[in-house]
Amino acid sequence: TLLLSFTGYLLPWDQLALWAVTVGSNMAAYTPVFGAQVSFALVGGVQITADTLLRWYVLHVLFLPFIITIFMAVHFWRVRKDGGISGPL
């Protein structure tokens, strides 16, 4: 949900979204070892452009819901396979 919220923040394409994504990508740039590469991958370049909007839209609408659906399916399968949720101890 956090990733969906973060990727959805840029979709209105206004000043608030621009600066929120700028701050988020700059925070990612300060992570150790791969910080600059992560920031470059998030933004798709040095600055936020229309290509960044397209990248985040595809991530928000296609990729992340697919991953979440897979995690939920595995979770429900495991609950059913293991016999449901245990009662109070």
URMOPE-V63513 format. One record per residue. N is the residue number from 0. RES is the residue in three letters. PSI is psi in radians with two decimals (none if undefined). OMEGA is omega in degrees with one decimal (none if undefined). Layout:
<<N & RES & PSI & OMEGA> <N & RES & PSI & OMEGA>>
//
This chain:
<<0 & THR & -0.62 & 179.1> <1 & LEU & -0.75 & 178.6> <2 & LEU & -0.68 & 177.0> <3 & LEU & -0.68 & 177.6> <4 & SER & -0.75 & -178.1> <5 & PHE & -0.75 & -179.9> <6 & THR & -0.53 & 178.9> <7 & GLY & -0.26 & -177.4> <8 & TYR & -0.55 & -178.5> <9 & LEU & -0.34 & -171.0> <10 & LEU & -0.54 & 175.6> <11 & PRO & -0.38 & 176.7> <12 & TRP & 0.91 & 175.8> <13 & ASP & -3.08 & -176.3> <14 & GLN & -0.71 & 178.9> <15 & LEU & -0.76 & 178.9> <16 & ALA & -0.74 & -179.7> <17 & LEU & -0.83 & -177.1> <18 & TRP & -0.56 & 176.4> <19 & ALA & -0.73 & 179.0> <20 & VAL & -0.61 & 175.9> <21 & THR & -0.79 & 178.7> <22 & VAL & -0.78 & 179.9> <23 & GLY & -0.73 & 179.6> <24 & SER & -0.56 & 175.4> <25 & ASN & -0.62 & 175.6> <26 & MET & -0.69 & 177.9> <27 & ALA & -0.52 & -179.2> <28 & ALA & -0.39 & -178.4> <29 & TYR & 0.06 & 176.9> <30 & THR & 2.59 & -177.2> <31 & PRO & 2.72 & 173.0> <32 & VAL & -1.16 & -173.6> <33 & PHE & 0.39 & -173.5> <34 & GLY & -0.88 & -177.9> <35 & ALA & -0.66 & 179.7> <36 & GLN & -0.68 & 178.5> <37 & VAL & -0.78 & 178.6> <38 & SER & -0.74 & 178.8> <39 & PHE & -0.68 & 179.3> <40 & ALA & -0.66 & 178.6> <41 & LEU & -0.79 & -175.3> <42 & VAL & -0.50 & -177.7> <43 & GLY & 0.42 & -179.2> <44 & GLY & -2.76 & -178.2> <45 & VAL & -0.61 & -179.4> <46 & GLN & 2.87 & -178.1> <47 & ILE & 2.15 & -178.4> <48 & THR & -3.03 & 177.1> <49 & ALA & -0.52 & 175.9> <50 & ASP & -0.61 & 176.4> <51 & THR & -0.73 & 177.8> <52 & LEU & -0.78 & 179.0> <53 & LEU & -0.75 & 179.5> <54 & ARG & -0.80 & -178.0> <55 & TRP & -0.56 & 176.7> <56 & TYR & -0.82 & 179.2> <57 & VAL & -0.74 & 177.7> <58 & LEU & -0.74 & -176.0> <59 & HIS & -0.65 & -172.2> <60 & VAL & -0.57 & -175.1> <61 & LEU & -0.99 & -169.2> <62 & PHE & -0.94 & -176.0> <63 & LEU & -0.75 & 175.5> <64 & PRO & -0.60 & 177.2> <65 & PHE & -0.80 & 179.4> <66 & ILE & -0.75 & 179.5> <67 & ILE & -0.70 & 177.9> <68 & THR & -0.72 & 177.7> <69 & ILE & -0.79 & 178.5> <70 & PHE & -0.73 & 179.1> <71 & MET & -0.71 & 179.4> <72 & ALA & -0.76 & 177.7> <73 & VAL & -0.72 & 179.0> <74 & HIS & -0.86 & -179.3> <75 & PHE & -0.65 & 177.4> <76 & TRP & -0.76 & -179.8> <77 & ARG & -0.70 & 178.2> <78 & VAL & -0.76 & 180.0> <79 & ARG & -0.73 & -178.8> <80 & LYS & -0.70 & -176.6> <81 & ASP & -0.01 & 174.8> <82 & GLY & 0.39 & 175.7> <83 & GLY & -2.90 & -177.8> <84 & ILE & 2.37 & -179.0> <85 & SER & 2.68 & 178.8> <86 & GLY & -3.12 & 179.1> <87 & PRO & 2.62 & -177.7> <88 & LEU & none & none>>
//
